[in-house]
């Protein structure tokens, strides 16, 4: 094998690696600082090795480092876009927990999340963990690998060109976060709204009582009870969002191609 062929294969492997690594680093579990960089890099290398033969490319080997940098940036964009679409489901689950925390008065009780290294509420962390468990239980990580494999077949190395349709799709998908968050937490959100309404009526009937302060323990108790009772609704709702990702990924990849 000539030096040119070796250089071409090395550049192709590097570009596929950047696409896979960018996708993995957008997933909350793999983006966590608690997961070692050696494990994340090794996993990206293994997936790259398994999917390498699927990659199509019209790029020829060049010694120009600037051209190689541009190609790497394009591959990172493709992988990050795929990972971002998957990450939106985790953000929706997290946002539903934050909305419930604001209603229940639990938003002031925050702690450091070891995955995102940010301050989160208790319910937000619970919803994150539920979404993460569902992600692996329904084999959504297999769908993620199928998505990156599909992108290697449909979008050749270095052929991506960002366009307005892709930007509009990503903006619309981001805007759907709020609707998805309300659907996930609907039982608890509606129940707490009715509780707030009831305490509001009670405060008008008994002006002397400090109803809203006394209502905090009641709202927390109702939140915990409803969280347990509504798991049969929350889990299928998050599962449905993950199962619908395959169609979203195919649509986004075709827009990039």
Secondary structure, 3 states (H helix, E strand, C coil): CCHHHHHHHHHHHHHHHHHHHHHHCCCHHHHCCCCCHHHHHHHHHHHHHHHHHHCCECCCCCCCHHHHHHHHHHHHHHHHHHHHHHHHHHHHHHHHHHHHHHHHCCCCCEEECCCCCCEEEHHHHHHHHHHHHHHHHCCHHHHHHHHHHHHHHHCCECCCCCCHHHHHHHHHHHHHHHHHHHHHCHHHHHHHHHHHHHHHHHHHHCCCCCHHHHHHHHHHHHHHHHHHHCHHHHHHHHHHHHHCHHHHHHHHHHHHC
